Amino acid sequence: MPSDLPNVNERPSHEKPIEEIKFWNDPAKRAMLFQILLVLVLGTFVWFIGSNTLNNLEQRGITTGFGFLNQEAGFGIPLSLIEYAETSSYGRTFFVGLLNTVLVSVLGIIAATILGFILGVARLSDNWLIAKLSALYIETFRNIPLLLQIFFWYFAVLRSLPSPRQSIEFLGSYLNIRGLSMPAPVAEPGFHFVWIALGVAIVASWLVTKWAHKRQDETGQIFPTPWVVTGLIIGLPLLAFLVTGAPLSLDHPELRGFNFRGGMTIIPEFVALWLALTIYTAAFIAETVRGGILAVPHGQIEAASALGLPKTRTLRLIVIPQAMRVIIPPLTSQYLNLTKNSSLATAIGYPDLVSVFAGTTLNQTGQAIEIISMTMAVYLTLSILTSLFMNWYNKRVALIER
């Protein structure tokens, strides 16, 4: 090898060494500095607000902390899913309001989803009358404020019912201005076998559904899964109920004084709120469903028609599964809106979390910071759980490209 060849690793003598990048010219270091300064500013702001708030509360003699949750509430709640009395604690009122919020939200989501899907499909119907009626429903109810709809159902409809002494009687139930009083089921010894049978039916339904999907992927044959699952969920508990000698009795309501005692009562505030939330949200869900169906390429429908598939089967097996990937993200937003809109219950006195805890409890205790913080945390948690579930379901129904 000749020795006079230049070394490529050596820097030419006439070139200056590369200077290090200055701090202000380094984007990474500059961004890190700005982030540190932002955190310090936000931390200082939070500390200032917190310290100022605590000083003001101390000057006014207002105690802080969550010790008030153990104090006696002293007021009644007309609807409670758990045992509650006026001697219960404020902590108990929190859980009563929380369960009432979850109750109306879950039932509203279920009913609004069913009604919304029906309306969304009906608006694309070939029948002119059905399509126009669906469009009329959607354009009417989604453009009327939800609070006005709540007032309509409560004051204009339910508050016009007769008094308890002039109740409308049907099938052992009584409908009046104070709600619907009907027989309440009372479980007797041996009824736990019915719950066990229901649990077995749910597990069996899941196994059957999984096996049916695998069988369809391998053979192309469709198994009547909905009918089998319905038979298991209803038939197995019913069989256990009959075998154990029907261990269930009914507590019938009776008119005593100016109201009914015994049984169970569905209060009008719950019905008004549930109807308004369902009807209002269903209009938005219907448009979401319509948009999802229209997003499916029309060639899919034409191909199914060429194969001779009925429209109902085409919609159920081809259109809806593909439309779900478009429907689910905005559908999640509607579920979140319904849950948060349930806080309007305080306008008609439905005992939800805002009315019972952030309303009555706050007025009696004055613990504004703690109560508002707990209420905000509940709605944040409910929203996060709903989003997590819908995101999981979205991944389950998403189309996988192979």
C-alpha positions in Angstrom: 0.0 0.0 0.0 1.4 3.5 -0.9 2.1 5.5 2.2 1.3 8.9 0.6 -2.5 8.2 0.5 -4.6 10.7 2.6 -6.3 9.5 5.8 -10.0 10.0 5.4 -10.5 10.1 9.2 -8.1 13.0 9.7 -9.6 16.6 9.5 -8.0 18.8 6.9 -5.7 21.4 8.6 -7.5 24.3 6.9 -10.9 23.4 8.4 -12.0 24.8 11.8 -13.3 22.5 14.5 -17.1 22.3 14.7 -18.4 24.4 17.6 -20.8 23.0 20.1 -24.5 24.1 19.7 -25.3 26.8 22.1 -28.0 26.3 24.7 -30.6 28.7 23.1 -30.0 27.2 19.7 -30.7 23.6 20.9 -34.5 22.9 20.4 -34.5 20.0 22.8 -32.9 21.8 25.7 -34.9 25.0 25.0 -38.2 22.9 25.1 -37.1 21.2 28.3 -36.5 24.6 30.0 -39.9 26.0 28.9 -41.6 22.9 30.3 -39.8 23.2 33.6 -40.8 26.9 33.8 -44.4 26.0 33.0 -44.6 23.4 35.7 -43.1 25.8 38.2 -45.6 28.5 37.3 -48.6 26.1 37.5 -47.4 24.7 40.8 -47.0 28.2 42.2 -50.5 29.2 41.0 -52.1 26.1 42.5 -50.2 26.7 45.8 -51.3 30.3 45.9 -55.0 29.4 45.2 -55.0 26.6 47.8 -53.2 28.7 50.5 -55.5 31.6 49.9 -58.6 29.4 50.1 -57.5 27.7 53.3 -56.8 31.1 54.9 -60.2 32.5 53.9 -62.0 29.4 55.3 -60.0 29.6 58.5 -60.9 33.3 59.0 -64.6 32.5 58.5 -64.4 29.6 60.9 -65.3 27.0 58.3 -63.6 23.6 58.9 -62.2 21.5 56.1 -61.9 17.8 55.7 -64.3 14.8 55.1 -65.3 14.2 58.7 -68.8 15.5 57.8 -69.5 12.3 55.9 -70.0 10.5 59.2 -72.6 13.0 60.5 -76.3 12.3 60.4 -78.1 13.6 57.3 -81.5 14.2 58.7 -83.5 14.4 55.5 -85.3 11.8 53.4 -84.7 10.6 49.8 -87.7 9.4 47.8 -85.8 6.9 45.7 -82.9 4.7 47.0 -81.4 1.5 45.7 -79.8 0.8 49.0 -81.2 1.0 52.5 -81.5 4.6 53.6 -83.2 6.5 56.4 -83.2 10.0 57.7 -80.8 8.9 60.4 -78.2 7.8 57.8 -75.0 9.6 57.3 -74.0 12.1 54.6 -71.7 9.5 53.3 -74.7 7.3 52.7 -76.4 10.1 50.8 -73.4 10.2 48.5 -73.8 6.6 47.5 -77.6 6.9 47.2 -77.2 9.9 44.8 -74.4 8.1 42.9 -76.5 4.9 42.4 -79.5 7.0 41.3 -77.3 8.8 38.7 -75.9 5.5 37.4 -79.4 4.0 37.3 -80.9 6.7 35.1 -77.8 7.0 33.0 -77.5 3.3 32.2 -81.2 2.9 31.5 -81.1 6.0 29.3 -78.1 4.7 27.4 -79.8 1.4 26.7 -83.1 2.9 25.6 -81.6 5.7 23.6 -79.3 3.2 21.8 -82.2 0.9 20.8 -84.5 3.8 19.8 -81.7 5.6 18.0 -80.7 2.6 15.9 -84.3 2.0 14.9 -84.7 5.7 13.9 -81.4 5.8 12.0 -82.3 2.7 9.9 -85.9 3.9 9.5 -84.7 7.3 8.0 -83.0 5.3 5.2 -86.1 3.2 4.6 -87.5 2.9 1.1 -90.9 3.5 2.6 -91.6 7.3 2.1 -93.9 7.6 5.2 -91.5 5.8 7.6 -88.5 7.8 6.4 -90.3 11.1 6.7 -91.7 10.3 10.2 -88.2 9.4 11.4 -86.8 12.6 9.9 -89.6 14.6 11.6 -88.8 13.0 15.0 -85.1 13.7 14.7 -85.4 17.3 13.5 -88.0 18.0 16.2 -86.4 16.5 19.4 -82.8 17.3 18.8 -83.6 21.0 18.3 -85.7 21.4 21.5 -83.5 22.1 24.6 -83.3 19.1 26.9 -84.3 21.0 30.0 -87.6 22.1 28.2 -88.3 18.4 27.4 -87.7 17.4 31.0 -90.2 20.1 32.1 -92.7 19.0 29.5 -92.7 15.4 30.6 -92.8 16.3 34.3 -95.1 19.2 34.5 -97.3 18.8 31.5 -97.7 15.0 31.5 -96.9 13.3 34.8 -98.1 16.1 37.1 -101.5 16.0 35.5 -102.2 12.5 36.8 -104.9 11.9 39.4 -104.3 12.0 43.2 -103.6 8.7 45.0 -107.2 8.2 46.0 -108.3 8.4 42.4 -105.4 6.3 41.1 -105.6 4.5 37.8 -105.6 0.8 38.7 -104.4 -2.0 36.4 -102.8 -5.4 37.0 -102.5 -4.8 40.7 -100.6 -1.5 40.1 -101.7 2.0 40.8 -100.8 5.1 38.7 -101.1 8.5 40.3 -99.4 11.9 40.6 -96.9 10.4 43.1 -95.7 7.6 40.7 -96.5 4.1 39.8 -97.0 1.8 42.8 -96.8 -1.9 41.9 -96.1 -5.2 43.6 -92.5 -5.8 44.7 -90.9 -9.2 44.4 -89.7 -10.7 47.7 -87.1 -13.5 47.4 -87.7 -16.5 49.7 -85.3 -19.3 50.7 -84.1 -21.2 47.7 -84.2 -18.3 45.3 -80.4 -18.1 45.2 -80.6 -21.2 42.9 -82.2 -19.0 40.3 -79.3 -16.6 40.4 -76.9 -19.5 40.1 -78.8 -20.7 37.0 -78.6 -17.2 35.5 -74.9 -17.1 36.0 -74.5 -20.6 34.4 -76.7 -19.4 31.5 -74.5 -16.3 30.9 -71.3 -18.4 30.8 -73.0 -21.0 28.5 -74.2 -18.2 26.2 -70.7 -16.8 25.9 -69.3 -20.3 25.1 -72.0 -20.9 22.5 -71.4 -17.5 20.9 -67.7 -18.1 20.7 -68.2 -21.6 19.2 -70.8 -20.3 16.7 -68.3 -17.6 15.4 -65.6 -20.2 15.0 -67.9 -22.6 13.2 -69.1 -19.9 10.9 -65.5 -18.9 10.0 -64.6 -22.5 9.3 -67.7 -23.7 7.4 -69.6 -20.5 6.5 -72.8 -21.9 8.2 -74.8 -19.5 10.4 -75.8 -20.7 13.8 -79.0 -19.2 15.3 -77.1 -17.7 18.2 -79.6 -15.1 19.3 -82.4 -17.6 19.7 -80.1 -20.0 21.6 -78.8 -17.3 23.9 -82.3 -16.0 24.6 -83.4 -19.5 25.4 -80.5 -20.0 27.8 -80.9 -16.7 29.6 -84.6 -17.1 30.0 -85.2 -20.8 30.1 -82.5 -22.0 32.5 -83.4 -19.5 35.4 -87.1 -20.3 34.7 -86.4 -24.0 35.0 -84.5 -23.5 38.3 -87.4 -21.3 39.5 -90.0 -24.0 38.8 -87.9 -26.8 40.2 -87.2 -25.0 43.5 -91.0 -24.5 44.0 -91.3 -20.8 42.8 -89.5 -19.3 45.9 -90.9 -15.8 45.2 -93.7 -13.8 46.7 -95.2 -10.4 46.0 -95.6 -7.4 48.4 -98.7 -5.6 47.1 -99.1 -1.8 47.6 -102.0 -0.7 49.8 -103.6 2.8 50.1 -103.1 4.1 53.7 -104.0 7.6 54.3 -102.9 9.8 51.5 -100.4 7.5 49.9 -99.7 3.9 49.1 -97.6 1.8 51.4 -95.7 -1.4 50.5 -94.7 -2.7 47.1 -92.4 -0.5 45.1 -92.9 2.9 43.5 -91.4 4.4 40.4 -91.4 8.1 41.1 -92.5 10.6 38.3 -89.2 12.5 38.5 -87.3 9.4 37.4 -89.7 8.7 34.5 -89.6 12.3 33.3 -85.9 12.4 33.3 -85.4 9.0 31.7 -87.9 9.8 29.0 -86.3 13.2 28.2 -82.8 11.8 28.1 -83.8 8.9 26.0 -85.8 10.8 23.4 -83.3 13.6 23.2 -80.2 11.5 22.9 -81.9 9.0 20.5 -82.3 11.8 17.9 -78.5 12.3 17.8 -77.7 8.6 17.9 -80.1 8.2 14.9 -78.0 10.6 12.8 -74.8 8.9 13.9 -76.3 5.5 12.7 -77.5 7.0 9.5 -74.0 8.5 8.8 -72.4 5.2 9.6 -74.7 3.3 7.2 -74.1 5.8 4.4 -70.4 5.4 4.9 -70.5 1.8 3.8 -69.7 1.5 0.0 -72.9 1.0 -2.0 -71.3 -1.8 -3.9 -71.5 -4.0 -0.8 -75.3 -3.7 -0.8 -75.4 -4.3 -4.5 -73.3 -7.4 -4.2 -75.5 -8.8 -1.4 -78.6 -8.1 -3.5 -77.0 -9.9 -6.5 -76.5 -12.9 -4.3 -80.2 -12.9 -3.4 -79.8 -11.9 0.3 -82.9 -10.3 1.9 -82.6 -6.7 2.9 -82.9 -7.5 6.6 -80.0 -10.0 6.5 -77.9 -7.6 4.3 -78.4 -4.9 6.9 -77.6 -7.2 9.9 -74.7 -9.2 8.4 -73.0 -6.8 6.0 -74.0 -3.2 6.5 -74.2 -2.8 10.3 -70.9 -4.6 11.0 -69.0 -2.3 8.6 -70.9 0.8 9.8 -70.0 0.2 13.4 -66.4 1.3 12.9 -67.8 4.7 11.9 -70.7 4.7 14.5 -68.8 3.9 17.7 -66.6 7.0 18.2 -69.4 9.6 18.0 -71.7 7.1 19.8 -69.3 7.3 22.8 -69.6 11.1 22.9 -73.4 10.7 23.0 -73.1 8.3 26.0 -70.9 10.8 27.8 -73.3 13.6 27.1 -76.3 11.6 28.4 -74.4 10.8 31.6 -73.5 14.5 32.2 -77.0 15.7 31.1 -78.5 13.6 33.9 -77.3 16.3 36.3 -80.3 18.4 35.0 -82.4 16.2 37.3 -82.0 18.8 40.0 -84.5 21.0 38.1 -87.4 18.6 38.9 -86.2 17.1 42.1 -84.9 13.7 41.0 -82.5 12.6 43.8 -79.4 12.2 41.7 -75.9 13.0 42.9 -76.1 16.7 42.1 -79.5 17.1 43.8 -78.9 15.1 46.9 -75.2 15.5 47.6 -74.1 18.7 45.8 -77.5 20.3 46.6 -79.0 19.4 50.0 -75.9 18.1 51.6 -73.9 21.2 50.6 -76.6 23.5 51.9 -76.6 21.8 55.3 -72.9 21.3 55.8 -71.3 24.1 53.9 -68.4 21.9 52.8 -68.3 23.3 49.3 -64.8 22.3 48.4 -65.0 18.7 49.4 -68.5 18.1 48.0 -67.9 19.8 44.7 -64.6 17.9 44.4 -66.3 14.5 45.1 -69.1 15.3 42.6 -66.6 16.3 39.9 -64.6 13.2 40.5 -67.6 11.0 40.1 -68.6 12.4 36.7 -64.9 12.2 35.6 -64.7 8.6 36.7 -68.0 7.7 35.0 -66.8 9.3 31.7 -63.5 7.6 31.8 -65.0 4.2 32.4 -67.5 4.7 29.6 -64.7 5.7 27.2 -62.6 2.8 28.2 -65.4 0.3 27.6 -66.3 1.9 24.3 -62.7 1.9 23.1 -62.4 -1.7 24.0 -65.5 -2.5 22.1 -64.4 -0.4 19.2 -61.2 -2.6 18.9 -63.4 -5.7 19.0 -65.5 -4.7 16.0 -62.8 -2.9 14.0 -62.0 -4.4 10.6 -58.6 -6.2 10.6 -56.8 -6.1 7.3 -54.9 -9.2 6.5 
